[in-house]
Amino acid sequence: MKDKKTWICTNCGYASSNRFNKDICPKCGLTFWQCISCGYTVIDSIKPLFCQECGEKLNFVNITCYIPEWNGPEYAETDLS
């Protein structure tokens, strides 16, 4: 039997046994975006048009951290029941 996976939003701690729709947390409505040029991270509901740090345009990737292996200290005791 496979272990049950849990996806956890690192912004608000919401936990789900299902992947978030379009990588947007259903509780806080946010996604983590990172500039691939300089590493600057933005938390927003939509992809930024340009980087406030380095000025690159349309250079962001979705890095929403809700992977099953995440074990952050703030939400380590999260219960899905």
N, C-alpha and C positions, 0 to 999 in steps of 0.2 A: 504494500500500500504506500502510495506517495505521501510525503508530508504536505500538509495544507499550506499554501503560500499566503502571505499577508503583505499588502501594500500599505505603506504608512506615509502620510504627507509630513515632510520635515518642517513645514511652516506651522501647521495647527495640530498635528498629531493624529488626525483622523485615520482610522485603520479600516481596511476593507479586504475581504477575501477575493475581490475582483479587481482587475486592473482599472484605473480611472479612465473614463471616457475622454478621449482626445488629450490625455495626460493632464487634465484639469481636476484638481481636488474638488469633489462634490460639496465639501463643507465650506472651505474658505474661497473657492473659485479661482485659485491662483496657480501659476506655473512658474518654475525656475528657468531662466534663460541665461546663457553664458556666451560672451563674445569669444569667438574662436581665435581672434587675433591677440587679445590681451588678457583674457580670463575674467573680465569684469562680469559680475552676476547681477541680474535684475529679477525681482519677483513681481510678476504682473499677470493679468489675465490674457494679454495679447503680446505677440512677439514685437520687440522694439524695432523701430525703423533704423536707428543708428546708435552707436555706442557713445555714452556720455563720457567715457574715459579716454578712448583713443580716436573717436570720430568715424570709425569704419561704418559703412552703410550695409544693412541687411546681412549682418555677419553673426547672427545669434543662432545657437542650437538649444534645443530643449534638454535640460539636465535635471528635470524634476526627479528628486530623490525619494522614491517610494518603493525601491526595490525590495524584494522579499528578504534579502540578506541584511538589510539595514538594521542596526541594533543600537540606535541612539540612546543615550542615558536618560533623556527626559521621558521617553515613551516605551522604555523596556518592559514595563508592566502592563502594556495595553492589552485589554481583553476584548475580543470580538463578540462576546455574547451580549 
